[in-house]
Amino acid sequence: MVRFIATLAALPAALAIPFTINPYNSIWDHNVRPYKAPGPNDSRGPCPMLNTLANHGYLPHDGRNIERQVLFDALSEHVGIEQSSVETAMANAIILCNFQTGQDCGTTLKNLTLLALPHAFEHDHSFSRGDYKPAWIASPEDFDDNKNFNASIFQTSLDVLEGSSHMNYQQMNQVRLQREALSKQDTYPGWFEESKAIQEFEAGFIFGVMGDFNLPNYISNPQVKVEWWKYWFTNEALPYELGWHRPEPKKDVNFLLSASSRLLAARVTSTPSPLVSGAIGPAVAPVTLPAQVNTITYQLPTGTPYVGPIATEKGLGHNNGNGLFKREPEAQATPAPSAGFVPMNPYAQTLAFSDIAKQQARASARMGLI
């Protein structure tokens, strides 16, 4: 070994091979593809992760005709999420595709925008998206952009962290409650529906993908590196240039369930208001949905897919002119959801057409649309 090193040292400088760590081609991912901004005709949805995978070309860049196994492979190979974590979610995405298109989608999600259908995968009090019917719409028939990234709303998530470099379970629980309180306050009367189980599962994904593997006790007690999370959501791109790589070990459904329950159990330092009953503490077990009533058809938001700062001026937020977070006019008192109702969780429970229709009908009935 000593002789080999000495031989290398004796080589002419012109023959020396410089060794540098390239974060875009790390030992964890030998097939890294650069970010490419979505075009005006590309389909994007409310899920930052799926948009990100499409922007890198790990899913079809146009966001259309995504085969089930292609999605499983992309999540596993590029962000470290095992198939077991998303099998139920993918099955429900196909059910939603069938529901929206009136066709048999087979094993293919026709486009990412389908996921923006209200009160299915899409839900109120998102970390980074506006609600479908905010308080400032002119009438209950109107709607706003619930699909594209909203920098102002995401900032209300980051505000809770007060400049922390990392986010633990307690802080994420505080962020979750902050977003719920602001959403309930600023949503059109009758529309708001608490979706705690859905959001806690999504928070589990954030811990799984953006947990800082450089910290001690990463496996047993992950903490999200805020810089990575912010880069990912804001740009809808993976933060390779910030030292991130696909985490190991890959995260299975047991990790996501564990992270979800641990963050809900974490004691918060303050309680934002208003919150619905049961917002703090364990999620209520799912119950039978109420009998189906007449339904209406919700339109999906349109417009150019969001393009983050790395495709424009680095460091600047961008809202595409849609859904700026604001507080006027003040919302009236929102009718409380009926006691015992818990929306279906598309990440953990299999949906049927009737489930989607019933969940949408509840809010529509409260608003007097049906």
PESULSUL-V54045 format. One record per pair of residues at least 24 apart in sequence whose ideal C-beta (glycine too) atoms are under 8 Angstrom apart, sorted by the first residue. I is the first residue (numbers start at 1). J is the second residue. D is the distance in Angstrom with one decimal. If there is no record, write none. Layout:
i=(I	I)
j=(J	J)
d=(D	D)
This chain:
i=(23	23	23	23	23	24	24	26	26	27	28	28	28	29	29	29	29	31	31	32	32	33	33	35	35	35	35	35	36	37	37	37	38	38	38	38	39	40	40	42	43	43	43	43	44	44	44	44	44	44	44	45	45	45	45	45	45	45	46	46	46	46	46	46	46	46	47	47	47	48	48	48	48	48	49	49	49	49	50	50	51	51	51	51	52	52	52	52	53	53	54	55	55	56	56	63	63	63	63	64	64	64	65	65	65	65	66	66	66	67	67	68	68	68	68	69	71	76	77	78	78	79	79	79	79	80	80	80	80	80	80	80	80	81	81	81	81	81	82	82	82	82	84	84	85	85	85	85	85	85	85	86	88	88	88	88	88	89	89	89	91	92	92	92	92	92	93	93	95	95	95	95	95	96	96	96	96	96	98	99	99	113	113	113	114	116	116	116	116	117	117	117	118	118	118	118	118	119	119	119	119	119	119	119	120	120	120	120	120	121	121	122	122	123	123	123	123	123	124	124	124	124	124	124	124	124	124	125	125	125	125	125	125	125	125	125	126	126	126	126	127	127	127	127	127	127	127	127	128	128	128	128	129	129	130	130	130	131	131	131	131	131	132	132	133	133	133	133	133	134	134	134	134	135	135	135	135	135	135	135	136	136	136	137	140	140	140	140	140	140	141	143	143	143	144	144	144	145	145	145	145	146	146	147	147	147	148	148	148	148	148	148	148	148	149	149	149	149	149	149	149	150	150	150	150	150	151	151	151	151	152	152	152	152	152	153	153	153	154	154	154	155	155	156	156	158	158	161	164	165	165	165	166	166	166	166	166	166	167	167	167	167	168	168	168	169	169	169	169	169	169	170	170	170	170	170	172	172	172	172	172	172	173	173	173	173	174	174	174	176	176	176	177	177	177	177	177	177	178	180	180	180	180	181	181	181	181	182	184	184	184	184	185	185	186	186	186	187	187	188	188	189	189	189	189	189	189	190	190	190	190	190	190	191	191	191	191	192	192	192	193	193	193	193	193	194	194	194	194	195	196	196	196	196	197	197	197	197	197	197	198	198	198	198	200	200	200	200	201	201	201	201	201	202	203	203	203	204	204	204	204	204	204	204	205	207	207	208	208	208	208	208	209	209	210	211	213	213	214	219	222	234	234	234	235	235	235	235	236	236	237	237	256	257	276	276	277	283	284	284	285	286	286	286	286	287	287	287	289	289	289	289	289	289	290	290	290	290	291	292	292	292	292	293	293	293	293	294	294	295	295	295	295	295	296	296	296	296	296	298	335	337	338)
j=(240	241	243	244	245	240	241	240	245	245	245	246	248	77	78	245	246	77	78	56	240	57	58	235	237	238	310	311	61	307	308	311	63	305	306	307	305	304	305	305	111	112	113	305	112	113	147	148	236	305	306	111	112	113	114	115	116	147	115	116	121	122	126	129	146	147	112	115	121	128	149	232	233	236	75	79	205	209	112	115	112	236	305	306	232	236	237	238	78	79	112	236	237	237	238	111	112	113	305	110	111	112	108	109	110	111	108	109	112	107	108	94	107	108	109	107	109	250	246	238	246	209	238	246	247	208	209	246	247	248	249	250	251	205	208	209	250	251	250	251	252	253	252	253	205	208	251	252	253	255	256	347	346	347	348	349	350	121	346	347	350	121	346	347	350	351	121	346	350	351	352	353	356	120	121	346	351	356	353	353	356	147	300	301	300	146	147	300	301	298	300	356	143	146	298	360	363	193	343	356	359	360	362	363	346	351	356	359	360	198	346	146	147	193	195	198	199	343	180	183	184	187	191	192	193	194	195	176	179	180	182	183	184	194	195	199	153	179	183	199	153	154	157	175	179	199	202	233	153	154	157	233	153	323	322	323	325	183	186	187	191	192	191	298	187	188	191	363	367	186	187	188	323	186	187	188	189	329	330	331	326	328	329	188	188	190	191	367	368	369	369	298	299	301	301	322	323	301	303	322	323	301	323	300	301	303	301	303	305	306	319	320	322	323	233	234	236	306	308	318	319	319	322	323	324	325	234	317	318	319	317	319	324	325	326	179	323	325	230	233	234	317	325	182	325	226	230	226	226	225	226	227	212	215	223	224	225	226	223	224	226	229	221	223	266	207	259	262	263	265	266	263	266	267	268	269	203	206	207	224	263	266	263	264	266	268	268	269	270	200	203	263	268	271	272	275	279	280	272	272	275	276	279	272	273	274	275	272	274	275	276	334	274	331	325	327	331	331	334	331	367	331	332	333	334	335	367	334	335	363	366	367	368	334	363	366	367	334	337	363	337	343	359	362	363	276	279	337	343	343	264	278	279	283	283	286	342	343	345	348	343	345	346	347	260	263	264	283	256	260	345	347	348	347	259	260	263	255	256	257	258	259	260	263	256	259	263	247	251	255	256	259	247	251	244	247	247	248	243	249	259	308	309	317	308	309	310	311	306	308	308	310	347	348	336	337	336	342	340	342	342	342	344	345	349	340	341	342	341	344	354	355	358	359	338	341	358	362	358	354	357	358	361	358	361	365	370	361	370	357	360	361	364	370	360	361	364	369	370	360	366	362	362)
d=(4.6	6.2	6.2	7.6	6.8	5.2	7.8	7.9	4.5	7.9	4.2	4.5	6.7	7.1	6.2	6.2	5.0	7.2	7.9	7.9	6.5	4.5	6.7	7.2	4.2	7.8	6.4	7.5	6.4	4.7	7.9	3.9	7.2	3.9	7.8	6.6	7.6	4.7	7.4	5.4	3.9	4.8	4.8	7.5	5.4	6.8	7.0	7.3	7.9	3.8	6.8	7.9	3.7	5.3	7.1	4.0	5.4	6.1	5.9	5.1	7.2	5.0	7.0	5.3	6.2	5.2	7.2	6.0	7.3	6.6	7.3	6.6	5.2	5.7	7.7	6.9	6.7	7.3	5.6	7.5	6.8	4.5	7.5	7.8	6.6	4.8	6.0	6.2	6.8	7.5	6.8	5.5	5.8	6.9	6.5	5.8	4.2	7.4	7.8	6.6	4.7	7.8	5.6	7.8	6.5	7.7	6.6	4.5	7.5	6.2	5.6	7.3	4.2	7.3	7.7	7.6	7.3	6.4	7.5	7.3	6.1	5.1	7.3	6.1	7.9	7.1	6.7	4.6	4.4	6.6	7.7	4.5	6.0	7.0	6.3	6.9	6.7	5.6	4.9	6.4	4.4	7.5	4.8	4.5	7.9	7.7	6.3	5.8	4.7	7.6	5.4	7.8	7.5	6.3	5.9	7.2	6.5	7.9	6.0	4.8	6.4	7.4	4.2	7.9	6.6	4.7	7.2	7.8	7.8	5.3	7.2	7.3	7.9	5.6	6.8	7.8	7.3	6.9	7.7	5.4	5.6	6.6	5.8	7.9	7.4	5.9	4.3	5.4	6.0	6.3	6.6	7.5	8.0	6.8	5.2	6.4	7.7	6.2	6.9	7.6	4.5	4.9	7.8	6.4	6.5	7.3	5.2	7.1	7.8	7.7	5.2	5.8	7.9	7.3	3.7	5.1	6.8	7.3	7.9	5.0	7.9	6.4	7.5	5.5	5.7	7.3	6.1	7.9	4.5	4.3	7.5	3.7	7.4	7.5	6.9	6.6	7.1	7.0	7.9	7.8	7.8	6.6	4.8	7.0	6.0	7.7	7.5	7.3	6.1	4.2	6.9	5.1	6.6	7.9	7.9	3.8	7.0	5.7	7.5	5.1	7.1	7.6	7.3	7.5	6.4	4.2	4.2	8.0	7.7	5.9	6.1	6.4	7.5	5.0	6.0	5.5	7.8	6.6	7.0	3.8	6.5	6.5	6.4	5.8	6.3	7.4	7.8	4.3	6.7	5.7	7.1	7.4	6.7	7.1	7.7	7.5	5.1	4.9	6.8	3.9	4.1	6.1	7.7	7.5	4.6	7.9	7.6	7.0	6.9	4.1	7.8	5.8	5.7	7.2	6.8	7.0	6.7	4.5	7.1	8.0	7.8	6.0	7.5	5.0	7.4	6.4	7.1	3.4	6.4	5.4	7.9	6.9	5.6	3.5	8.0	7.9	7.7	4.9	8.0	5.9	7.0	7.8	7.9	5.8	6.8	7.4	6.6	5.9	6.2	7.1	6.0	7.1	6.2	7.4	4.2	6.4	5.9	6.2	6.4	4.3	5.6	7.2	7.9	5.2	7.5	7.8	7.5	5.1	4.1	7.8	4.2	7.8	3.9	6.6	6.7	7.5	5.3	7.4	7.4	7.2	4.9	7.6	4.9	6.5	4.7	5.5	4.9	6.7	7.4	7.0	6.5	7.4	6.2	7.0	5.4	6.6	6.3	7.0	5.3	7.8	6.1	7.7	6.0	3.7	5.9	6.0	5.6	7.6	5.2	6.9	6.9	6.4	6.1	6.2	7.8	6.3	5.9	6.3	6.6	6.9	7.0	6.1	4.5	6.9	5.2	7.1	7.3	6.3	5.4	6.5	3.6	4.0	7.5	7.5	5.1	7.4	6.1	5.2	8.0	7.8	6.3	6.0	7.4	7.0	5.9	4.8	6.7	6.7	7.7	5.3	7.9	7.8	6.8	5.3	4.7	7.8	6.8	7.4	4.2	7.3	7.0	5.4	7.0	6.7	4.2	6.5	5.8	6.7	6.2	5.6	6.6	4.3	6.6	7.7	7.0	6.7	5.8	7.2	3.8	7.2	7.9	3.9	4.6	7.7	6.6	4.6	7.7	7.1	3.7	5.9	6.3	6.8	6.6	7.7	7.5	6.3	5.5	7.3	7.9	7.6	7.5	5.4	6.3	6.9	3.4	6.1	4.7	7.7	6.8	5.6	6.6	6.0	7.9	8.0	6.9	6.6	7.8	7.3	7.6	5.1	7.4	5.3	6.8	7.2	6.3	5.4	6.9	5.9	7.6	7.4	7.8	6.1	4.6	7.1	7.2	7.2	6.4	7.1	8.0	5.8	6.1	5.2	6.8	7.8	4.9	6.1	6.6	6.9	4.6	4.7	6.1	4.8	7.0	6.7	7.5	7.8	5.4	5.6	5.6	6.5	5.1	7.5	7.7)
